[in-house]
Amino acid sequence: MLGLRTTIYKVGDIQKATEWYSKAFETKPYFNEPYYVGFNIKGYELGLQPEENPTLNKVESVVSYWGVEDIQKTFDRLIELGAIENEKPFNVGGEIMTATLKDPFGNVIGLIFNPHFQLD
């Protein structure tokens, strides 16, 4: 295993999702086709794929946490962009904070502030 490479969110409207994620992650996609939209987030892949049967009631089974420097500021900004609060920022031990939101398409987005995280 080499570590995580890609997080993919299934969306009902890939064009609207592309616009939303461009604002949310403050970057434009490097690949933009009707079947897949790819963003490079500091070397990690954020992908969007169209859903065959769009739903906002998605099962929450795996959460990818995106590293942030200011979790409350990022959480608040995503709420302003139309995300829905899932779990408010909270301390999970030491200085580490996590939070989750749901994007306008029903996907869970995790945020984490971890000052100890380092890539090997």
MODELLER restraints for C-alpha pairs under 7 A, 6 or more apart:
rsr = mdl.restraints
at = mdl.atoms
rsr.add(forms.Gaussian(group=physical.xy_distance, feature=features.Distance(at['CA:5:A'], at['CA:44:A']), mean=5.63, stdev=0.5))
rsr.add(forms.Gaussian(group=physical.xy_distance, feature=features.Distance(at['CA:5:A'], at['CA:45:A']), mean=6.09, stdev=0.5))
rsr.add(forms.Gaussian(group=physical.xy_distance, feature=features.Distance(at['CA:6:A'], at['CA:44:A']), mean=6.14, stdev=0.5))
rsr.add(forms.Gaussian(group=physical.xy_distance, feature=features.Distance(at['CA:6:A'], at['CA:45:A']), mean=4.43, stdev=0.5))
rsr.add(forms.Gaussian(group=physical.xy_distance, feature=features.Distance(at['CA:6:A'], at['CA:46:A']), mean=5.84, stdev=0.5))
rsr.add(forms.Gaussian(group=physical.xy_distance, feature=features.Distance(at['CA:7:A'], at['CA:45:A']), mean=6.24, stdev=0.5))
rsr.add(forms.Gaussian(group=physical.xy_distance, feature=features.Distance(at['CA:7:A'], at['CA:46:A']), mean=5.07, stdev=0.5))
rsr.add(forms.Gaussian(group=physical.xy_distance, feature=features.Distance(at['CA:7:A'], at['CA:47:A']), mean=6.09, stdev=0.5))
rsr.add(forms.Gaussian(group=physical.xy_distance, feature=features.Distance(at['CA:7:A'], at['CA:64:A']), mean=6.94, stdev=0.5))
rsr.add(forms.Gaussian(group=physical.xy_distance, feature=features.Distance(at['CA:8:A'], at['CA:46:A']), mean=5.86, stdev=0.5))
rsr.add(forms.Gaussian(group=physical.xy_distance, feature=features.Distance(at['CA:8:A'], at['CA:47:A']), mean=4.40, stdev=0.5))
rsr.add(forms.Gaussian(group=physical.xy_distance, feature=features.Distance(at['CA:8:A'], at['CA:48:A']), mean=5.57, stdev=0.5))
rsr.add(forms.Gaussian(group=physical.xy_distance, feature=features.Distance(at['CA:9:A'], at['CA:47:A']), mean=6.22, stdev=0.5))
rsr.add(forms.Gaussian(group=physical.xy_distance, feature=features.Distance(at['CA:9:A'], at['CA:48:A']), mean=5.03, stdev=0.5))
rsr.add(forms.Gaussian(group=physical.xy_distance, feature=features.Distance(at['CA:9:A'], at['CA:49:A']), mean=6.38, stdev=0.5))
rsr.add(forms.Gaussian(group=physical.xy_distance, feature=features.Distance(at['CA:9:A'], at['CA:107:A']), mean=6.52, stdev=0.5))
rsr.add(forms.Gaussian(group=physical.xy_distance, feature=features.Distance(at['CA:10:A'], at['CA:48:A']), mean=5.86, stdev=0.5))
rsr.add(forms.Gaussian(group=physical.xy_distance, feature=features.Distance(at['CA:10:A'], at['CA:49:A']), mean=4.91, stdev=0.5))
rsr.add(forms.Gaussian(group=physical.xy_distance, feature=features.Distance(at['CA:10:A'], at['CA:50:A']), mean=5.61, stdev=0.5))
rsr.add(forms.Gaussian(group=physical.xy_distance, feature=features.Distance(at['CA:10:A'], at['CA:51:A']), mean=5.44, stdev=0.5))
rsr.add(forms.Gaussian(group=physical.xy_distance, feature=features.Distance(at['CA:11:A'], at['CA:17:A']), mean=6.68, stdev=0.5))
rsr.add(forms.Gaussian(group=physical.xy_distance, feature=features.Distance(at['CA:11:A'], at['CA:48:A']), mean=6.72, stdev=0.5))
rsr.add(forms.Gaussian(group=physical.xy_distance, feature=features.Distance(at['CA:11:A'], at['CA:49:A']), mean=6.15, stdev=0.5))
rsr.add(forms.Gaussian(group=physical.xy_distance, feature=features.Distance(at['CA:11:A'], at['CA:50:A']), mean=5.08, stdev=0.5))
rsr.add(forms.Gaussian(group=physical.xy_distance, feature=features.Distance(at['CA:11:A'], at['CA:51:A']), mean=5.39, stdev=0.5))
rsr.add(forms.Gaussian(group=physical.xy_distance, feature=features.Distance(at['CA:11:A'], at['CA:54:A']), mean=6.70, stdev=0.5))
rsr.add(forms.Gaussian(group=physical.xy_distance, feature=features.Distance(at['CA:11:A'], at['CA:105:A']), mean=5.69, stdev=0.5))
rsr.add(forms.Gaussian(group=physical.xy_distance, feature=features.Distance(at['CA:12:A'], at['CA:50:A']), mean=5.79, stdev=0.5))
rsr.add(forms.Gaussian(group=physical.xy_distance, feature=features.Distance(at['CA:12:A'], at['CA:51:A']), mean=5.27, stdev=0.5))
rsr.add(forms.Gaussian(group=physical.xy_distance, feature=features.Distance(at['CA:12:A'], at['CA:54:A']), mean=4.55, stdev=0.5))
rsr.add(forms.Gaussian(group=physical.xy_distance, feature=features.Distance(at['CA:12:A'], at['CA:105:A']), mean=6.65, stdev=0.5))
rsr.add(forms.Gaussian(group=physical.xy_distance, feature=features.Distance(at['CA:13:A'], at['CA:50:A']), mean=6.78, stdev=0.5))
rsr.add(forms.Gaussian(group=physical.xy_distance, feature=features.Distance(at['CA:14:A'], at['CA:48:A']), mean=6.97, stdev=0.5))
rsr.add(forms.Gaussian(group=physical.xy_distance, feature=features.Distance(at['CA:14:A'], at['CA:49:A']), mean=6.91, stdev=0.5))
rsr.add(forms.Gaussian(group=physical.xy_distance, feature=features.Distance(at['CA:14:A'], at['CA:50:A']), mean=5.75, stdev=0.5))
rsr.add(forms.Gaussian(group=physical.xy_distance, feature=features.Distance(at['CA:22:A'], at['CA:28:A']), mean=5.20, stdev=0.5))
rsr.add(forms.Gaussian(group=physical.xy_distance, feature=features.Distance(at['CA:24:A'], at['CA:78:A']), mean=6.18, stdev=0.5))
rsr.add(forms.Gaussian(group=physical.xy_distance, feature=features.Distance(at['CA:28:A'], at['CA:39:A']), mean=6.72, stdev=0.5))
rsr.add(forms.Gaussian(group=physical.xy_distance, feature=features.Distance(at['CA:29:A'], at['CA:37:A']), mean=6.53, stdev=0.5))
rsr.add(forms.Gaussian(group=physical.xy_distance, feature=features.Distance(at['CA:29:A'], at['CA:38:A']), mean=5.42, stdev=0.5))
rsr.add(forms.Gaussian(group=physical.xy_distance, feature=features.Distance(at['CA:29:A'], at['CA:39:A']), mean=4.41, stdev=0.5))
rsr.add(forms.Gaussian(group=physical.xy_distance, feature=features.Distance(at['CA:30:A'], at['CA:38:A']), mean=5.98, stdev=0.5))
rsr.add(forms.Gaussian(group=physical.xy_distance, feature=features.Distance(at['CA:30:A'], at['CA:39:A']), mean=5.74, stdev=0.5))
rsr.add(forms.Gaussian(group=physical.xy_distance, feature=features.Distance(at['CA:30:A'], at['CA:40:A']), mean=6.97, stdev=0.5))
rsr.add(forms.Gaussian(group=physical.xy_distance, feature=features.Distance(at['CA:31:A'], at['CA:37:A']), mean=5.43, stdev=0.5))
rsr.add(forms.Gaussian(group=physical.xy_distance, feature=features.Distance(at['CA:31:A'], at['CA:38:A']), mean=4.96, stdev=0.5))
rsr.add(forms.Gaussian(group=physical.xy_distance, feature=features.Distance(at['CA:32:A'], at['CA:38:A']), mean=6.52, stdev=0.5))
rsr.add(forms.Gaussian(group=physical.xy_distance, feature=features.Distance(at['CA:35:A'], at['CA:49:A']), mean=6.01, stdev=0.5))
rsr.add(forms.Gaussian(group=physical.xy_distance, feature=features.Distance(at['CA:35:A'], at['CA:50:A']), mean=6.37, stdev=0.5))
rsr.add(forms.Gaussian(group=physical.xy_distance, feature=features.Distance(at['CA:36:A'], at['CA:47:A']), mean=6.82, stdev=0.5))
rsr.add(forms.Gaussian(group=physical.xy_distance, feature=features.Distance(at['CA:36:A'], at['CA:48:A']), mean=5.65, stdev=0.5))
rsr.add(forms.Gaussian(group=physical.xy_distance, feature=features.Distance(at['CA:36:A'], at['CA:49:A']), mean=4.96, stdev=0.5))
rsr.add(forms.Gaussian(group=physical.xy_distance, feature=features.Distance(at['CA:37:A'], at['CA:47:A']), mean=5.59, stdev=0.5))
rsr.add(forms.Gaussian(group=physical.xy_distance, feature=features.Distance(at['CA:37:A'], at['CA:48:A']), mean=5.04, stdev=0.5))
rsr.add(forms.Gaussian(group=physical.xy_distance, feature=features.Distance(at['CA:37:A'], at['CA:49:A']), mean=6.77, stdev=0.5))
rsr.add(forms.Gaussian(group=physical.xy_distance, feature=features.Distance(at['CA:38:A'], at['CA:45:A']), mean=6.62, stdev=0.5))
rsr.add(forms.Gaussian(group=physical.xy_distance, feature=features.Distance(at['CA:38:A'], at['CA:46:A']), mean=5.86, stdev=0.5))
rsr.add(forms.Gaussian(group=physical.xy_distance, feature=features.Distance(at['CA:38:A'], at['CA:47:A']), mean=4.58, stdev=0.5))
rsr.add(forms.Gaussian(group=physical.xy_distance, feature=features.Distance(at['CA:38:A'], at['CA:48:A']), mean=6.55, stdev=0.5))
rsr.add(forms.Gaussian(group=physical.xy_distance, feature=features.Distance(at['CA:39:A'], at['CA:45:A']), mean=5.80, stdev=0.5))
rsr.add(forms.Gaussian(group=physical.xy_distance, feature=features.Distance(at['CA:39:A'], at['CA:46:A']), mean=5.07, stdev=0.5))
rsr.add(forms.Gaussian(group=physical.xy_distance, feature=features.Distance(at['CA:39:A'], at['CA:47:A']), mean=6.29, stdev=0.5))
rsr.add(forms.Gaussian(group=physical.xy_distance, feature=features.Distance(at['CA:40:A'], at['CA:46:A']), mean=6.47, stdev=0.5))
rsr.add(forms.Gaussian(group=physical.xy_distance, feature=features.Distance(at['CA:56:A'], at['CA:105:A']), mean=5.59, stdev=0.5))
rsr.add(forms.Gaussian(group=physical.xy_distance, feature=features.Distance(at['CA:56:A'], at['CA:106:A']), mean=4.14, stdev=0.5))
rsr.add(forms.Gaussian(group=physical.xy_distance, feature=features.Distance(at['CA:57:A'], at['CA:106:A']), mean=6.10, stdev=0.5))
rsr.add(forms.Gaussian(group=physical.xy_distance, feature=features.Distance(at['CA:58:A'], at['CA:106:A']), mean=6.01, stdev=0.5))
rsr.add(forms.Gaussian(group=physical.xy_distance, feature=features.Distance(at['CA:58:A'], at['CA:107:A']), mean=6.69, stdev=0.5))
rsr.add(forms.Gaussian(group=physical.xy_distance, feature=features.Distance(at['CA:63:A'], at['CA:108:A']), mean=6.58, stdev=0.5))
rsr.add(forms.Gaussian(group=physical.xy_distance, feature=features.Distance(at['CA:63:A'], at['CA:109:A']), mean=6.82, stdev=0.5))
rsr.add(forms.Gaussian(group=physical.xy_distance, feature=features.Distance(at['CA:63:A'], at['CA:110:A']), mean=6.08, stdev=0.5))
rsr.add(forms.Gaussian(group=physical.xy_distance, feature=features.Distance(at['CA:64:A'], at['CA:109:A']), mean=6.67, stdev=0.5))
rsr.add(forms.Gaussian(group=physical.xy_distance, feature=features.Distance(at['CA:64:A'], at['CA:110:A']), mean=5.56, stdev=0.5))
rsr.add(forms.Gaussian(group=physical.xy_distance, feature=features.Distance(at['CA:65:A'], at['CA:109:A']), mean=6.83, stdev=0.5))
rsr.add(forms.Gaussian(group=physical.xy_distance, feature=features.Distance(at['CA:65:A'], at['CA:110:A']), mean=4.04, stdev=0.5))
rsr.add(forms.Gaussian(group=physical.xy_distance, feature=features.Distance(at['CA:65:A'], at['CA:111:A']), mean=4.82, stdev=0.5))
rsr.add(forms.Gaussian(group=physical.xy_distance, feature=features.Distance(at['CA:65:A'], at['CA:112:A']), mean=5.73, stdev=0.5))
rsr.add(forms.Gaussian(group=physical.xy_distance, feature=features.Distance(at['CA:66:A'], at['CA:110:A']), mean=5.93, stdev=0.5))
rsr.add(forms.Gaussian(group=physical.xy_distance, feature=features.Distance(at['CA:66:A'], at['CA:111:A']), mean=4.83, stdev=0.5))
rsr.add(forms.Gaussian(group=physical.xy_distance, feature=features.Distance(at['CA:66:A'], at['CA:112:A']), mean=5.95, stdev=0.5))
rsr.add(forms.Gaussian(group=physical.xy_distance, feature=features.Distance(at['CA:67:A'], at['CA:111:A']), mean=5.96, stdev=0.5))
rsr.add(forms.Gaussian(group=physical.xy_distance, feature=features.Distance(at['CA:67:A'], at['CA:112:A']), mean=4.93, stdev=0.5))
rsr.add(forms.Gaussian(group=physical.xy_distance, feature=features.Distance(at['CA:67:A'], at['CA:113:A']), mean=5.82, stdev=0.5))
rsr.add(forms.Gaussian(group=physical.xy_distance, feature=features.Distance(at['CA:68:A'], at['CA:111:A']), mean=6.60, stdev=0.5))
rsr.add(forms.Gaussian(group=physical.xy_distance, feature=features.Distance(at['CA:68:A'], at['CA:112:A']), mean=5.98, stdev=0.5))
rsr.add(forms.Gaussian(group=physical.xy_distance, feature=features.Distance(at['CA:68:A'], at['CA:113:A']), mean=5.37, stdev=0.5))
rsr.add(forms.Gaussian(group=physical.xy_distance, feature=features.Distance(at['CA:69:A'], at['CA:113:A']), mean=6.00, stdev=0.5))
rsr.add(forms.Gaussian(group=physical.xy_distance, feature=features.Distance(at['CA:70:A'], at['CA:113:A']), mean=6.95, stdev=0.5))
rsr.add(forms.Gaussian(group=physical.xy_distance, feature=features.Distance(at['CA:71:A'], at['CA:89:A']), mean=6.84, stdev=0.5))
rsr.add(forms.Gaussian(group=physical.xy_distance, feature=features.Distance(at['CA:71:A'], at['CA:111:A']), mean=6.81, stdev=0.5))
rsr.add(forms.Gaussian(group=physical.xy_distance, feature=features.Distance(at['CA:71:A'], at['CA:112:A']), mean=6.76, stdev=0.5))
rsr.add(forms.Gaussian(group=physical.xy_distance, feature=features.Distance(at['CA:71:A'], at['CA:113:A']), mean=6.07, stdev=0.5))
rsr.add(forms.Gaussian(group=physical.xy_distance, feature=features.Distance(at['CA:72:A'], at['CA:89:A']), mean=6.54, stdev=0.5))
rsr.add(forms.Gaussian(group=physical.xy_distance, feature=features.Distance(at['CA:79:A'], at['CA:85:A']), mean=7.00, stdev=0.5))
rsr.add(forms.Gaussian(group=physical.xy_distance, feature=features.Distance(at['CA:82:A'], at['CA:104:A']), mean=6.20, stdev=0.5))
rsr.add(forms.Gaussian(group=physical.xy_distance, feature=features.Distance(at['CA:83:A'], at['CA:101:A']), mean=6.20, stdev=0.5))
rsr.add(forms.Gaussian(group=physical.xy_distance, feature=features.Distance(at['CA:83:A'], at['CA:102:A']), mean=5.48, stdev=0.5))
rsr.add(forms.Gaussian(group=physical.xy_distance, feature=features.Distance(at['CA:83:A'], at['CA:103:A']), mean=4.57, stdev=0.5))
rsr.add(forms.Gaussian(group=physical.xy_distance, feature=features.Distance(at['CA:83:A'], at['CA:104:A']), mean=5.61, stdev=0.5))
rsr.add(forms.Gaussian(group=physical.xy_distance, feature=features.Distance(at['CA:84:A'], at['CA:101:A']), mean=5.46, stdev=0.5))
rsr.add(forms.Gaussian(group=physical.xy_distance, feature=features.Distance(at['CA:84:A'], at['CA:102:A']), mean=5.01, stdev=0.5))
rsr.add(forms.Gaussian(group=physical.xy_distance, feature=features.Distance(at['CA:84:A'], at['CA:103:A']), mean=6.47, stdev=0.5))
rsr.add(forms.Gaussian(group=physical.xy_distance, feature=features.Distance(at['CA:85:A'], at['CA:100:A']), mean=6.89, stdev=0.5))
rsr.add(forms.Gaussian(group=physical.xy_distance, feature=features.Distance(at['CA:85:A'], at['CA:101:A']), mean=4.69, stdev=0.5))
rsr.add(forms.Gaussian(group=physical.xy_distance, feature=features.Distance(at['CA:85:A'], at['CA:102:A']), mean=6.46, stdev=0.5))
rsr.add(forms.Gaussian(group=physical.xy_distance, feature=features.Distance(at['CA:86:A'], at['CA:100:A']), mean=5.27, stdev=0.5))
rsr.add(forms.Gaussian(group=physical.xy_distance, feature=features.Distance(at['CA:86:A'], at['CA:101:A']), mean=4.58, stdev=0.5))
rsr.add(forms.Gaussian(group=physical.xy_distance, feature=features.Distance(at['CA:86:A'], at['CA:102:A']), mean=6.24, stdev=0.5))
rsr.add(forms.Gaussian(group=physical.xy_distance, feature=features.Distance(at['CA:87:A'], at['CA:99:A']), mean=5.28, stdev=0.5))
rsr.add(forms.Gaussian(group=physical.xy_distance, feature=features.Distance(at['CA:87:A'], at['CA:100:A']), mean=4.92, stdev=0.5))
rsr.add(forms.Gaussian(group=physical.xy_distance, feature=features.Distance(at['CA:87:A'], at['CA:101:A']), mean=6.52, stdev=0.5))
rsr.add(forms.Gaussian(group=physical.xy_distance, feature=features.Distance(at['CA:88:A'], at['CA:99:A']), mean=5.29, stdev=0.5))
rsr.add(forms.Gaussian(group=physical.xy_distance, feature=features.Distance(at['CA:88:A'], at['CA:100:A']), mean=6.79, stdev=0.5))
rsr.add(forms.Gaussian(group=physical.xy_distance, feature=features.Distance(at['CA:89:A'], at['CA:97:A']), mean=6.27, stdev=0.5))
rsr.add(forms.Gaussian(group=physical.xy_distance, feature=features.Distance(at['CA:89:A'], at['CA:98:A']), mean=5.38, stdev=0.5))
rsr.add(forms.Gaussian(group=physical.xy_distance, feature=features.Distance(at['CA:89:A'], at['CA:99:A']), mean=4.32, stdev=0.5))
rsr.add(forms.Gaussian(group=physical.xy_distance, feature=features.Distance(at['CA:90:A'], at['CA:97:A']), mean=5.32, stdev=0.5))
rsr.add(forms.Gaussian(group=physical.xy_distance, feature=features.Distance(at['CA:90:A'], at['CA:98:A']), mean=5.69, stdev=0.5))
rsr.add(forms.Gaussian(group=physical.xy_distance, feature=features.Distance(at['CA:90:A'], at['CA:99:A']), mean=6.52, stdev=0.5))
rsr.add(forms.Gaussian(group=physical.xy_distance, feature=features.Distance(at['CA:91:A'], at['CA:97:A']), mean=4.44, stdev=0.5))
rsr.add(forms.Gaussian(group=physical.xy_distance, feature=features.Distance(at['CA:91:A'], at['CA:98:A']), mean=6.67, stdev=0.5))
rsr.add(forms.Gaussian(group=physical.xy_distance, feature=features.Distance(at['CA:92:A'], at['CA:98:A']), mean=6.89, stdev=0.5))
rsr.add(forms.Gaussian(group=physical.xy_distance, feature=features.Distance(at['CA:95:A'], at['CA:114:A']), mean=6.85, stdev=0.5))
rsr.add(forms.Gaussian(group=physical.xy_distance, feature=features.Distance(at['CA:96:A'], at['CA:113:A']), mean=5.59, stdev=0.5))
rsr.add(forms.Gaussian(group=physical.xy_distance, feature=features.Distance(at['CA:96:A'], at['CA:114:A']), mean=4.78, stdev=0.5))
rsr.add(forms.Gaussian(group=physical.xy_distance, feature=features.Distance(at['CA:97:A'], at['CA:112:A']), mean=5.68, stdev=0.5))
rsr.add(forms.Gaussian(group=physical.xy_distance, feature=features.Distance(at['CA:97:A'], at['CA:113:A']), mean=5.12, stdev=0.5))
rsr.add(forms.Gaussian(group=physical.xy_distance, feature=features.Distance(at['CA:97:A'], at['CA:114:A']), mean=6.76, stdev=0.5))
rsr.add(forms.Gaussian(group=physical.xy_distance, feature=features.Distance(at['CA:98:A'], at['CA:111:A']), mean=5.55, stdev=0.5))
rsr.add(forms.Gaussian(group=physical.xy_distance, feature=features.Distance(at['CA:98:A'], at['CA:112:A']), mean=4.43, stdev=0.5))
rsr.add(forms.Gaussian(group=physical.xy_distance, feature=features.Distance(at['CA:98:A'], at['CA:113:A']), mean=6.43, stdev=0.5))
rsr.add(forms.Gaussian(group=physical.xy_distance, feature=features.Distance(at['CA:99:A'], at['CA:110:A']), mean=5.85, stdev=0.5))
rsr.add(forms.Gaussian(group=physical.xy_distance, feature=features.Distance(at['CA:99:A'], at['CA:111:A']), mean=5.19, stdev=0.5))
rsr.add(forms.Gaussian(group=physical.xy_distance, feature=features.Distance(at['CA:99:A'], at['CA:112:A']), mean=6.61, stdev=0.5))
rsr.add(forms.Gaussian(group=physical.xy_distance, feature=features.Distance(at['CA:100:A'], at['CA:108:A']), mean=6.44, stdev=0.5))
rsr.add(forms.Gaussian(group=physical.xy_distance, feature=features.Distance(at['CA:100:A'], at['CA:109:A']), mean=5.49, stdev=0.5))
rsr.add(forms.Gaussian(group=physical.xy_distance, feature=features.Distance(at['CA:100:A'], at['CA:110:A']), mean=4.40, stdev=0.5))
rsr.add(forms.Gaussian(group=physical.xy_distance, feature=features.Distance(at['CA:100:A'], at['CA:111:A']), mean=6.04, stdev=0.5))
rsr.add(forms.Gaussian(group=physical.xy_distance, feature=features.Distance(at['CA:101:A'], at['CA:108:A']), mean=5.60, stdev=0.5))
rsr.add(forms.Gaussian(group=physical.xy_distance, feature=features.Distance(at['CA:101:A'], at['CA:109:A']), mean=5.28, stdev=0.5))
rsr.add(forms.Gaussian(group=physical.xy_distance, feature=features.Distance(at['CA:101:A'], at['CA:110:A']), mean=6.61, stdev=0.5))
rsr.add(forms.Gaussian(group=physical.xy_distance, feature=features.Distance(at['CA:102:A'], at['CA:108:A']), mean=4.47, stdev=0.5))
rsr.add(forms.Gaussian(group=physical.xy_distance, feature=features.Distance(at['CA:102:A'], at['CA:109:A']), mean=5.96, stdev=0.5))
rsr.add(forms.Gaussian(group=physical.xy_distance, feature=features.Distance(at['CA:103:A'], at['CA:109:A']), mean=6.89, stdev=0.5))
